[in-house]
Amino acid sequence: MTIKALVWGENVHEQKSEVVAELYPEGMHAQIARLLAEDAGISVDTVVLQDPEHGLTDAVLADTDVLLWWGHAAHGDVDDAIVERVAERVWEGMGLILLHSAHFSKIFKRLMGTPCALKWREAGERERLWVVNPRHPIAEGLGEYFELENEEMYGEPFSVPEPLETVFISWFQGGEVFRSGLTYRRGAGNIFYFRPGHETYPTYYDATVGKVLRNAVKWAYNPQGPYVGVHDAPNVPVDKALEKIEERGGKLHKAGEEGFR
């Protein structure tokens, strides 16, 4: 079994910032893909915002098991129709992993239905990520905690829905804490938000971060394939009911008319 992962990169900072370009000369998306490719069970491709249809065509998404999303400076440039296309695939069972500033992406907000806001500070401070769910598959092979020497601070409150599970909680050198590894389920799709990954720091060269991402891809993968029926809202006529019933009361629609969908 090979899991087909797709890394979506905004690819804006790499073009405008010398600091980011030096850290990630082939783009952050390329380095994230390298981390995933360390597992022979994961095949990985990359697309970027600037590609036609942002690289997320119907055909590409239909061939994707797990989508990883990194964005920051150009959330508003993502076409709403593409956001809906991705959301539909998540509802059908495609896994989705949101990285760092993707908390403010259109797709995360669409699926969460909340502002997804937080506090932040760019100071290159130490982040200690505590593994608060040590038996979760995403935390497999990790110790009690791991540290990143330089990261951007994200702080609570984080205005997201109550998660299905909390895997990591971060403490920052400045004193703030943050729920930095959260899982959700929307429709048939598994979703993981993972906080680290600021563009001016070498986070995606960290071996433990790579392990978390590979674990997350395996966790988010749905081996059952797409559940396209998630979009259906069929009418069940009286004569098709499992048990025999009689119609009572008024009716909004006549027999054969299209009802609510």
Helices and strands as residue ranges (DSSP letters): E 3-9, H 13-16, H 18-23, H 28-37, E 42-48, G 52-55, H 58-62, E 66-70, G 75-77, H 80-92, E 95-99, G 100-104, H 106-112, E 119-131, G 137-139, E 145-155, E 165-172, E 177-186, E 189-194, G 203-205, H 207-220, G 228-231, G 238-240
